[in-house]
Amino acid sequence: MRIPTQEIRLSIIASPKFAFALVLVIGASAYVLASSATITALNAARLESINSNYSTSTLTRGPQLNDKVSAWELGNKLSLAALLYDMNGTENSDSMKTAKALAAKMDAQVPPLPPKTGTKAKDSAAIIYYLLNDAGKSIIGKIKEKHGPEHGQLFEMSLKSNLLLMLYGPGEKDALAISGVIKRNGARLNLPAALWQPVVDKVEAAAPYGQVKDAVFKMQQDVGRYLATQG
């Protein structure tokens, strides 16, 4: 959904897909947040354990941690840390600790998370703004400056992919826009389509949330492991 406005605001709207939907309007763009039922479906403990099981113990340390893996995992870890913070208020999760270490390795810095207001709608909107602007733009710029455009594209693709965990709703334009970023960056980076195409296919087919979530997790794993073999 796109609303032409120059304001920054948050509103609750009626939706045939959700009991309600949260809309964050930033500049000329509106970002639709998933309903509370959808957000609840993404279990915070499972999110952290899945990530820790494969990333912290393997890809984020050791000889396989080349700069491309670092860029990819930084996008992955930072976005997951922000989602965990939104769901349960955890500021210093394992994901955030790893994100900060990876950012330092990539000559970047992770900005502080936005303070909680106590209003769920505003807090969720602030997290989206944080990932797309406060953290996302500054880190992409620094990575491109220090390591080149490919590394910046990897970070962007990874970070925005995880936004599907929060923003996805079948047929929503914002989910399709994220899928477009995955398709564009995957092709530009010459990543094997088998690594990222399943996420694109699920989003374009308006698959149920659970299927998209599982596809995103698998893509994060598969791309990270592929990059670890590229030297």
N, C-alpha and C positions, 0 to 999 in steps of 0.2 A: 504494500500500500504506500502511496506517495501523496503527501499533502503539501501544496505550495505555501510555505510560510517562512518567515524569518525568525520565528520565535523558537525558544526551547521550552517545551512543556510536556507534561505527562497527562494522559487522560485514560479513562476506562470506557470502553465502547462495547455495545452488544455485538455478538458475533454468532452466526449460525454454526460455526465449527466448535466454539468454546462457550462455556457459560459466561465468560467475559474474556476480553483480551486487553493487554496493556499496550498503549501506543506511546512511544517516545518520539517526539518530533524535534529534530535537531536541524536547524537551518531549513533547507528545502526537502529534507528526507525524513520519513517517518519509519520507525522500526517497531514491528509488531512483536511483542513478547508473548510467549506461550502462556496458556492458562495455568492456574495454580495446579490443576490436576496433572497437566503435562510435566510441569517442573517436578512435582512429587514423584512422578514415574522414574525420574533419574535419581537413583539412590546414591547419596553422597558417599557412603562407605564403600560401595562397589566401585564407584568412579575412582576413588583414591587407590583402592587395592589393585584394580586392573592396571592402572598407570604405574604404580610402584613395582608390581610384579615383573613387568618387562623392561621398563625404562631405567629406573634407578639402579637396578642390579646389573644391567647389561649396557645399554646404549649410552647412558649418560656418564660413563666412566670407562677407562681402559683405552687400548690402542685404536679401537674402532670409532672413537669419538673425534671424527674429522670435523672441519668447520661446517660442512653441509648438514651433518647430523646435528651439530650444535644449534644451527639456525632452525631446523625443523623441530627439534625437541624444545627449544625455547618457546616457540609459538604454541606448542602442545601444552607444555607445563604451565606457562603463564595463564593461558585461557582456562585451563582446568582449575588452577589455583583461584582465579577470580570467580568461577562458577561455584566452587566449594565455599568461598567466602560469602557469596550471595545466599547459598542454601543454608549454611549452618554457622556463619560468622567466624570460621576458622581463618585467622590472618596469617599464621605461620605454618601452613601445611607442608608436608614433604614436597609437594609440587611447587610451592612458592620458594622453598629453600633451594631446590634444584634450579628453578627459573632464574633466581638471582645469581647463582654460580655460573650458569650458562651465559647470562647477560654479560657478566664480567669478562668471561672468556671471549665474547664477541665484541668487546669494547663498547658495550651499551650499559644502560642502567634501568632497573625496573622502578617506575614511579610508585609512590605509596598508593595503596588501595583507597578508594573514596570512603570517608567516614559514614557510618550507619546513621540513618535518621530515625529509625524505628518504624518507618512506613514502608512496607514491603514493595509497593509499586515504585516509589521513588528510589529505593535502594537497588532494585533490579535494573531500573533505567540507568542509574549511575554506573552500574557495572558494564552495561553495553557501551555507554559513552567512554568509559575508561579504556576498554579494550580497543575500540575503534579509533580513539583520538589520543587521550592522555598517554597511554602506553604504546598502542599500535603504531601510530604515525611517527613518534619519536624514535622508537626502536628500529622500525623499518628504515628510516632515514640514516641512522647511525650504521646499521649493518650494510646498507648499500654503499655508504661512504668508505667504510673500512674494508669490506670484503667483496663488494660487487653486487650487481643487480640480481643475479641468480640466487644468492643467499637471501636477499630481501624477499624475493618471490616465494622461496621455501617457507620463510617465517610467516608471510602473509597467508599462504595457502593453509598452513597448519593451524594458525590462530583462528582464521575465519571458519575453517571446517568445524571446529569445536563449538562455534556459535550456533551451529545447527542444533546442538543439544539443548539450547535454551530458546531459540527462535523458531524451530521447525513446527510447521503445521501443514498438513497435506494441501498442496495447491497454492500455498502462500507465496506471494511475489518475492518477499525477502529471502525465503529459502531458495527459490529459483536463482536469485541473484548470487547467493553464496555458491550454489552449484556451478554457476557460470565462472566464478573465480577459480574454483577447483579445476574445471575443464580448461580454462585459459592457461593457468599457471602450469598445470600438469603437462600440457602440450608444449608450452614454451620451454619447459625444463627437460623435455624429452624423457619424462618418467614413463615407464611402461604403463599403458592404459589399464592393464589388469589390476594395477595397484589402486587407482582412484576412480575408474569408471563405475564400479558398483555403487558408490555413493551418489554420483550424478544420476545414474539410472533410477535409483530408489526415489530420489527427490523429484525427478521429472515424471515418474510414474505415480506420484502422490501416495507413496507407500505409508503404512502405519508408522507412528513415531518409533516404536521399538525396533523395527527393521532398519530405519535410518540410523538410530543410535548405534546399533551393532555394527553397521557398515562403516560408520565414522571411526569407531574404536579399531576395527580391523585395518582400515586405511592408515591410521596413525602408526600402528605396529608395522605394517608391511612396508610403507615408505621409509620409515626409520631404519628398518633392517636392510632394505635395498641400498640406501645411502651409505650405510656402514661398510658395504662391500666395494664402494666406488673409489676409496682412497682419498 
